[in-house]
Amino acid sequence: MTTYDLNAPVPPLHVSSHLSDADRLELVRFMIMAREFDHAMIRLYRQGRAFGGVYAQIGNEATSVGASYALDRTTDVIFPMHRDIGMHFVFGAQLKQLMLNFLARQGSQMRGTDGTGHYADPALHIYGNISHLAAMMPVAAGYALAAKMKNEPTVVLTTIGDGGTNVGEFHEAMNFAAVQRVPLIVIIENNQYAYSTPRELEYACRQLSDRAIGYGCPGVTIDGTDVELVYDTVRSFVERARRGEGPALIETVTMRMRGHAEHDDFRYVPRELLQYWEKRDPLLRYEAFLIERGIATKDTLEQWHRDIAAQITAAIDYALEQPYPPAEEAFRNVFV
């Protein structure tokens, strides 16, 4: 098991030359939305109201928000995982619709048959994740190939966890994407555990981005808790992909600060590991950075937390007032 020095200094955050202060305020707002959404879903799960599993992304907001913010929302598409709610917000997902989805009410984009992020919203360029992780990677690669064949300026971004990189479809999709030179950005969200399996028991390579060498595409490992670093890294590879130079593999190193899902109490995680990553909380660090630079005030950020939490509560109340879909919906689009 990897040991962590609790006294190790927290490195300073990267400062992007491509972001304005207005961009920075938008980034932190999306990160707050993601954090407050997770807190609300955790409460709903404990109340027995959430439908299905609740997969919090606490600790991963910088990766989901920074990566998707580097895309063009008018041309590019995302294939986010279940722990990427920040991407949904960046691409325009609305709270009322998300709560209808997550509470399985009438108007749900999954027609009440599911309660997690397994929905697609083509109008917003969001294509939902597939439960069998890595199964969506060939789909994302296929979408990128279709865009290339039609000479569209589209770049496709998809995410996978450290555990999912050991599934055959991950390797097949990466190899195919590299050979065909399709505009695909793959982010490995390395959050230290594949469910309860620590990374030391998952793979023997030093870092997961090293696998890119075998596929013949660039790969890099970065701090996934640094939102502007994530943004700049993804931005550079998006530009490369748009020039027709093919896919890239980005490993973002983070920590999953909750269990695999809310039914998992994650007692298998050493307390010192959580303490190490608590000091690297992506939202708290970025808020402190903005305050220090005079871009935002503590009072403003605290008010944003309250306002967004209130908006989420209103969306929950709205969704709970809606009926469940009729039972017949369960049979629609089912093939015998």
C-alpha positions, 0 to 999 in steps of 0.5 A, a space after each residue: 500500500 502506498 504511504 502518504 506523508 501528511 506533512 507534505 506541502 500542497 503544491 500551488 495551483 496552476 494558473 492558466 493564461 487562457 482563462 479570464 477572471 470571468 471564466 474562473 468565476 464560472 468554473 468555481 460556480 460549476 464546481 459548487 453546483 457539482 458539490 452541492 448536488 452531491 450533498 443533496 443526493 446523499 441526503 435523498 439517499 439517506 431519506 430513501 428517496 433517491 432511485 437506485 445508486 448515488 455515486 458522489 464525485 466529491 474530490 473530482 470536481 476539478 477534473 469534470 468541470 475543467 475538462 469539459 470547460 475546455 470543449 466547444 459546447 456547440 460542436 463537441 460531445 461528452 460521454 461522462 461517467 456516473 461520477 461526472 455530474 460537473 460535466 453535465 452542468 458545464 454542458 447545460 443540464 438543468 436542475 429540474 430535469 436532472 432531479 426528474 431523472 435521479 428521482 425517476 419521475 414523470 418526465 425522466 429522460 430514462 422514463 423512470 427505468 433508472 435513477 443514475 446518469 444513464 441518460 442521453 441528451 443529444 440536444 446538449 451533446 451529452 451521451 450517458 454512461 453505460 453501467 458496464 464501465 468501458 462499454 461506452 468507450 467503443 461507442 465514443 470512439 465510433 462517434 469520433 470516427 463518424 465525425 471525422 468521416 463527415 468532416 465535422 469539427 467535433 472532438 469527443 471526450 469520455 472518461 473512465 476510472 482506473 479500474 475500468 482501464 483493465 477491461 478489454 473494451 478500453 484497450 480495444 477502443 484506445 487501439 482503434 482510436 489511435 489507428 484511425 486517428 479519431 478526435 477522441 480525448 480519454 480521461 482516466 479518473 484515477 481516484 485510487 480505488 476500483 470499488 474496494 480494490 486499491 490501485 496497487 492491486 489493479 495494475 503494475 505500471 508506474 502510471 496509467 498514462 504510460 499505456 498510451 505508448 503502446 497505442 501510439 498516442 500521447 499520454 500524460 498524468 496530471 493533478 486532477 484536483 487542479 482545475 486550471 491545470 486540467 483545463 489547460 491540459 485538455 485544451 491542448 489535446 483538444 486543439 491537437 485532435 481538431 487538427 486531425 492528429 488523433 486521440 490522447 490519454 490523460 490520467 487525472 490523479 484524484 481521490 474518491 472521498 466517498 464510497 463507491 456509492 452511498 451504500 458503501 461505507 468505505 471503511 477499507 480506505 486508510 484514514 491517513 489517505 483521506 487526510 492527505 487528500 482532504 488538504 487537496 480538496 479541489 473546490 476549497 483550494 480553488 475558492 481560496 485561490 480566488 479569494 487570495 487573488 481578489 477575484 471573489 470574496 468569501 462572502 460571495 462564494 458562501 452566498 453562491 453555496 446557499 443560493 445553489 443549494 436553495 435552487 437544488 432544493 426547489 428542483 427536488 420539491 418540483 420533482 417530488 410533486 411529479 407522479 411516477 411514470 406509468 408502468 407501461 413505460 417499463 416495456 417500451 423499447 424492450 425487445 423480446 
